[in-house]
Amino acid sequence: MARVNENFLKLPGSYLFSTVGKKVREYQEANPDKKVIRLGIGDVTLPLPPAVISALHTATDEMAAKESFRGYAPDLGYEFLRSAIVENDFRCRGVDISIDEVFISDGAKSDSANIQEIFAENSKIAVCDPVYPVYVDSNVMAGRTGTYHAESGRWSNVIYMPCTDENDFVPGFPEQVPDIIYLCFPNNPTGAALTKDQLQKWVDYANQKNAVIIFDAAYEAYISQEDVPHSIYECDGAKTCAIELRSFSKNAGFTGTRLAYTVIPKELVLDGISLNGLWIRRHGTKFNGAPYIIQRAGEAVYSEEGKKQILEMVGYYRKNAKVIYEGLKAAGYTISGGVNSPYIWLKTPGGMGSWEFFDYLLERANVVGTPGAGFGPSGEGYFRLTAFGSYENTVEAIERIRRMGN
Ligand SMILES: *Cc1c(COP(=O)(O)O)cnc(C)c1O
């Protein structure tokens, strides 16, 4: 008799974005004359840059001719893209990564969910709280997380590292020693970044404890401060303890186009076994490569024109982040993030709960954000606004919040 994987049944429902959507719809139906502005979105809104569109057209035409048609892509990705990555994302920053340490994929979400497969079933994971839910849920499906306690919102076999204003949203080393440590910096949802010294301490800790860091650098393009590293491999010793995930989604607008990559250095060895080798095996069995057309589009991101155009795009969102950050600060809110990140994290005023503030903001200012509690128990009392809206709407939303008072 066939049976289901019961680990899936342990997953609590994720009602965050559906509840947000439902509340907004109900409000809009009851108040059809009100213009609601959405600053809750975690998706980009600007179109793909011209250099990328042009590469897509060219590659599409190649697929139409017998001489230039391509079938299956190499498992690890085309060399033209992997060498552009190695040169522009690493060598330019003084980091030596070789192309056979780069694995092209269709997304950092899937990579961050899949990477746990190459670790022992009884590995203990540590995550920040609040957190991007994929890291935990993929381990739930793999049967690694123990039992869920609805009241605390926590799993019995997961190590949580609270990130609140008490530690400036920088996780401290946990009491229990983890095997796998998920770090995402600049962070979603808090917008916090780690300085090189702070990240170096985590690298030293992981090497000392024989733990592996899964470093999600999806928001690397938003870093504006000098002392914030763009890659974990800027830290000494990271190659023996860290895997890095990158994405074309937030820097180049590929959320609907799908392209990402993972770096697994050859020096990363557990019990004499190379994780790079395991991931080659896994990739070869479960993935048949990102589309040629999309990999050409990714290559165009690194062309002279492409680089200029994505800088402009990120600059547009950065300007929105600044409008939110400065506007709310002037209005007396306690805020963080926004400087190296498209996310602004604010403390709800007057000790309001995250959802209470959501309703308050929707009704009083007709502005939609995301309740911090939706990202984990330590997100309660916080609220996320994003810079991915239009400039005009962002300015208007902040003006409304300021008029509303707090
Ligand atoms: C958006 C995001 C990603 C990117 O995912 P893709 O699948 O590449 O679109 C990865 N990690 C975090 C934390 C994100 O917010």
The ligand as an ORCA input file, in Angstrom:
! r2SCAN-3c Opt
* xyz 0 1
  C      13.940     36.290     -3.055
  C      14.812     35.426     -2.255
  C      15.597     34.444     -2.874
  C      15.617     34.308     -4.366
  O      14.924     33.205     -4.798
  P      14.851     32.805     -6.338
  O      14.296     31.426     -6.271
  O      16.233     32.848     -6.904
  O      13.919     33.769     -7.008
  C      16.418     33.665     -2.076
  N      16.472     33.834     -0.742
  C      15.742     34.782     -0.130
  C      15.877     34.955      1.337
  C      14.882     35.590     -0.866
  O      14.149     36.525     -0.236
*
